[in-house]
């Protein structure tokens, strides 16, 4: 018997290319996922993929099951969505605010897919740069906020983790620090810190790296667009801390160099914040799942939380 959970596990392994990352995505231990694949292989009396192959290679049997998964799983998702729509019996509204411009990289594909799946849901999108979005969520002015800075003092808000990511430092390839693998806060004392135009306490590089060490950069310069921040860093006019996935394409093109913030890196989590009573709405639940799926399919360097 072929089970949907088996097909989902196999497609996740294909997408991640790694047992470790696949287990993280599926919220399983690595041993539990290995047991699941052994169960599948015993059931079908043949291996499904080549262990320790780089890149991961699937056998003919594995490829056949992946073909089936590509046919069946989208149809199951559509049926589940239709049933949820029938159960809710009404359209909805999603007014969304985001706290970082780099989020557009994955949010726009998410919205495109979501609009196709839920055409009756009214969607609106705004930047949270120039107002405090979480209090607006509490008031009901917004329905969902994408944030990496949860406020535990606000009641009635659920923070759904989307993914974990590393904040990294983008610098000119000719910068004096470019020979290092990571920086300590004191390395940035004489640097111009380029940031998004938001309050200092909403920036991880200050809140979790510079401020705890009592370090103040030489100056702070703001730019609203990620590409502008990268261009400024590339031309040697400052350094900027960005999510690893937002910097990936600029690293691939050789525009800038990348350094870790601290030896172990500065890790953060991106959340979708919604009011607790909205979690029961099928169109909200499906948006959260669509966002997670889109992120893991398109972003480099993120991890499950």
FILODREN-241627 format. One line per 2 residues: number of its first residue (from 0); their letters; for each residue x, y, z negated of C-alpha. Coordinates in nm, 2 decimals, decimal comma. Example, Ala and Ser with C-alpha at 12.3 -4.5 7.8 and 13.67 -1.06 7.14 Angstrom:
FILODREN-241627
0	AS	1,23 -0,45 -0,78  1,37 -0,11 -0,71
***
This chain:
FILODREN-241627
0	XX	0,00 0,00 0,00  0,13 0,35 0,09
2	XX	0,06 0,61 -0,17  0,04 0,99 -0,13
4	XX	0,29 1,04 -0,42  0,54 0,82 -0,23
6	XX	0,50 1,03 0,09  0,54 1,35 -0,11
8	XX	0,85 1,23 -0,27  1,00 1,13 0,06
10	XX	0,92 1,46 0,23  1,07 1,65 -0,07
12	XX	1,39 1,44 -0,04  1,41 1,54 0,33
14	XX	1,35 1,91 0,25  1,61 1,92 -0,03
16	XX	1,86 1,67 0,11  1,95 1,57 -0,25
18	XX	1,81 1,34 -0,52  1,90 1,60 -0,78
20	XX	1,72 1,88 -0,61  1,43 1,66 -0,51
22	XX	1,38 1,55 -0,87  1,38 1,91 -0,98
24	XX	1,12 2,01 -0,73  0,90 1,71 -0,83
26	XX	0,95 1,78 -1,20  1,09 1,43 -1,25
28	XX	1,41 1,30 -1,40  1,66 1,17 -1,15
30	XX	1,62 0,82 -1,28  1,24 0,83 -1,25
32	XX	1,27 0,94 -0,89  1,53 0,67 -0,81
34	XX	1,28 0,42 -0,96  1,01 0,55 -0,74
36	XX	1,22 0,51 -0,43  1,33 0,16 -0,53
38	XX	0,96 0,07 -0,58  0,89 0,19 -0,23
40	XX	1,18 0,00 -0,08  1,08 -0,32 -0,26
42	XX	0,72 -0,28 -0,14  0,83 -0,24 0,22
44	XX	1,12 -0,48 0,19  1,38 -0,25 0,34
46	XX	1,58 0,07 0,26  1,44 0,40 0,34
48	XX	1,75 0,61 0,34  2,13 0,57 0,33
50	XX	2,26 0,63 -0,02  2,55 0,88 -0,06
52	XX	2,53 0,99 0,30  2,62 1,35 0,37
54	XX	2,40 1,48 0,52  2,13 1,25 0,40
56	XX	2,03 0,99 0,67  1,70 0,81 0,68
58	XX	1,65 0,46 0,81  1,40 0,37 1,08
60	XX	1,16 0,27 0,81  1,21 0,60 0,63
62	XX	1,16 0,80 0,95  0,84 0,62 1,02
64	XX	0,70 0,70 0,67  0,81 1,06 0,72
66	XX	0,62 1,07 1,04  0,31 0,94 0,86
68	XX	0,36 1,20 0,59  0,38 1,48 0,84
70	XX	0,04 1,37 0,98  -0,14 1,28 0,66
72	XX	-0,02 1,53 0,39  -0,14 1,85 0,57
74	XX	-0,48 1,69 0,63  -0,51 1,60 0,26
76	XX	-0,41 1,95 0,16  -0,68 2,09 0,39
78	XX	-0,94 1,86 0,25  -0,84 1,95 -0,11
80	XX	-0,87 2,32 -0,02  -1,21 2,27 0,14
82	XX	-1,34 2,09 -0,17  -1,20 2,36 -0,40
84	XX	-1,37 2,62 -0,18  -1,70 2,44 -0,20
86	XX	-1,67 2,40 -0,58  -1,60 2,77 -0,64
88	XX	-1,89 2,87 -0,41  -1,76 3,22 -0,37
90	XX	-1,49 3,44 -0,21  -1,23 3,62 -0,42
92	XX	-0,99 3,90 -0,44  -0,61 3,90 -0,48
94	XX	-0,45 4,24 -0,54  -0,08 4,17 -0,57
96	XX	0,21 4,38 -0,68  0,58 4,29 -0,66
98	XX	0,87 4,43 -0,86  1,15 4,38 -0,60
100	XX	1,18 4,46 -0,23  1,38 4,14 -0,17
102	XX	1,07 3,94 -0,25  0,92 4,04 0,08
104	XX	1,15 3,79 0,24  0,94 3,50 0,12
106	XX	0,62 3,67 0,02  0,52 3,77 0,38
108	XX	0,54 3,42 0,51  0,34 3,31 0,21
110	XX	0,07 3,57 0,28  0,05 3,47 0,64
112	XX	-0,01 3,11 0,56  -0,25 3,19 0,28
114	XX	-0,46 3,42 0,50  -0,51 3,13 0,74
116	XX	-0,61 2,89 0,46  -0,83 3,14 0,27
118	XX	-0,98 3,39 0,52  -1,26 3,48 0,28
120	XX	-1,02 3,60 0,01  -0,96 3,98 0,01
122	XX	-0,58 4,04 0,00  -0,40 4,36 -0,09
124	XX	-0,03 4,42 -0,16  0,16 4,70 -0,32
126	XX	0,51 4,77 -0,46  0,55 4,78 -0,84
128	XX	0,84 5,03 -0,81  0,66 5,34 -0,91
130	XX	0,42 5,22 -1,18  0,40 4,96 -1,45
132	XX	0,23 4,66 -1,28  0,19 4,43 -1,58
134	XX	-0,04 4,67 -1,78  -0,23 4,72 -1,46
136	XX	-0,28 4,35 -1,44  -0,42 4,35 -1,80
138	XX	-0,66 4,62 -1,71  -0,78 4,43 -1,40
140	XX	-0,65 4,68 -1,15  -0,43 4,40 -1,02
142	XX	-0,48 4,02 -0,99  -0,12 3,89 -0,96
144	XX	0,22 4,04 -1,03  0,55 3,89 -0,91
146	XX	0,81 3,97 -1,18  1,13 3,84 -1,34
148	XX	1,06 4,04 -1,65  0,77 3,89 -1,85
150	XX	0,63 4,10 -2,13  0,55 3,87 -2,43
152	XX	0,36 4,16 -2,60  0,08 4,16 -2,34
154	XX	-0,20 3,93 -2,43  -0,40 3,72 -2,19
156	XX	-0,13 3,69 -1,93  0,00 3,36 -1,79
158	XX	0,34 3,36 -1,64  0,37 3,08 -1,38
160	XX	0,74 3,01 -1,29  0,80 3,01 -0,91
162	XX	1,17 2,93 -0,91  1,50 3,00 -1,08
164	XX	1,77 3,19 -0,91  2,12 3,34 -0,97
166	XX	2,19 3,71 -0,97  2,52 3,77 -0,79
168	XX	2,74 4,07 -0,72  2,77 4,19 -0,36
170	XX	3,10 4,38 -0,29  3,30 4,49 0,01
172	XX	3,52 4,22 0,15  3,81 4,46 0,10
174	XX	3,73 4,53 -0,26  4,01 4,48 -0,52
176	XX	3,78 4,23 -0,70  3,72 4,01 -0,40
178	XX	4,00 3,77 -0,50  3,81 3,68 -0,82
180	XX	3,55 3,41 -0,85  3,35 3,59 -1,11
182	XX	3,35 3,92 -1,29  3,32 4,02 -1,66
184	XX	3,12 4,33 -1,76  3,44 4,53 -1,81
186	XX	3,54 4,48 -1,45  3,25 4,71 -1,35
188	XX	3,34 5,00 -1,57  3,48 5,21 -1,28
190	XX	3,22 5,10 -1,02  2,91 5,27 -0,88
192	XX	2,62 5,03 -0,95  2,37 5,03 -0,66
194	XX	2,02 4,93 -0,78  1,65 4,94 -0,68
196	XX	1,48 5,26 -0,81  1,33 5,10 -1,12
198	XX	1,38 5,15 -1,49  1,71 5,03 -1,62
200	XX	1,54 4,78 -1,86  1,38 4,60 -1,56
202	XX	1,72 4,53 -1,40  1,89 4,20 -1,50
204	XX	2,24 4,33 -1,44  2,19 4,59 -1,71
206	XX	1,96 4,40 -1,95  2,15 4,07 -1,95
208	XX	2,51 4,16 -1,84  2,63 4,52 -1,89
210	XX	2,42 4,65 -2,18  2,49 4,35 -2,42
212	XX	2,86 4,42 -2,36  2,83 4,79 -2,42
214	XX	2,96 4,86 -2,07  2,85 5,16 -1,86
216	XX	2,92 5,18 -1,49  3,09 5,49 -1,35
218	XX	2,76 5,59 -1,18  2,42 5,45 -1,07
220	XX	2,29 5,50 -0,72  1,95 5,38 -0,60
222	XX	1,82 5,25 -0,27  1,47 5,11 -0,19
224	XX	1,57 4,85 0,07  1,79 4,55 0,02
226	XX	1,97 4,61 0,36  2,06 4,96 0,25
228	XX	2,21 4,83 -0,08  2,41 4,57 0,11
230	XX	2,54 4,83 0,36  2,65 5,06 0,08
232	XX	2,84 4,78 -0,08  2,99 4,67 0,25
234	XX	3,13 5,02 0,31  3,29 5,03 -0,03
236	XX	3,05 5,29 -0,18  2,95 5,07 -0,48
238	XX	2,86 4,72 -0,59  2,51 4,57 -0,62
240	XX	2,36 4,28 -0,80  2,10 4,08 -0,59
242	XX	1,93 3,75 -0,60  2,15 3,48 -0,44
244	XX	1,88 3,40 -0,19  1,83 3,76 -0,08
246	XX	2,21 3,79 -0,02  2,24 3,47 0,17
248	XX	2,19 3,60 0,53  2,44 3,89 0,47
250	XX	2,70 3,64 0,34  2,65 3,42 0,65
252	XX	2,72 3,72 0,87  3,03 3,82 0,68
254	XX	2,90 4,16 0,58  3,00 4,14 0,21
256	XX	3,17 3,91 -0,04  2,99 3,76 -0,34
258	XX	3,10 3,72 -0,70  2,93 3,55 -1,00
260	XX	2,83 3,76 -1,29  3,02 3,58 -1,57
262	XX	3,19 3,24 -1,54  2,86 3,05 -1,57
264	XX	2,66 3,30 -1,36  2,36 3,51 -1,45
266	XX	2,04 3,31 -1,40  1,69 3,44 -1,40
268	XX	1,34 3,31 -1,32  1,08 3,46 -1,09
270	XX	0,72 3,44 -1,22  0,37 3,49 -1,08
272	XX	0,18 3,67 -1,36  -0,20 3,63 -1,36
274	XX	-0,47 3,68 -1,62  -0,54 3,35 -1,80
276	XX	-0,91 3,34 -1,69  -0,80 3,35 -1,33
278	XX	-0,61 3,03 -1,35  -0,94 2,84 -1,31
280	XX	-1,00 3,00 -0,97  -0,92 2,76 -0,69
282	XX	-0,79 3,03 -0,45  -0,55 3,15 -0,72
284	XX	-0,42 2,80 -0,79  -0,37 2,75 -0,42
286	XX	-0,18 3,08 -0,38  0,06 2,98 -0,65
288	XX	0,12 2,64 -0,49  0,16 2,80 -0,14
290	XX	0,41 3,05 -0,28  0,62 2,78 -0,44
292	XX	0,62 2,56 -0,13  0,71 2,85 0,09
294	XX	1,00 2,96 -0,14  1,16 2,61 -0,15
296	XX	1,12 2,56 0,22  1,28 2,90 0,32
298	XX	1,51 3,02 0,04  1,87 2,91 -0,03
300	XX	2,02 2,86 -0,37  1,70 2,85 -0,58
302	XX	1,60 2,58 -0,82  1,29 2,44 -0,98
304	X	1,21 2,56 -1,33
***
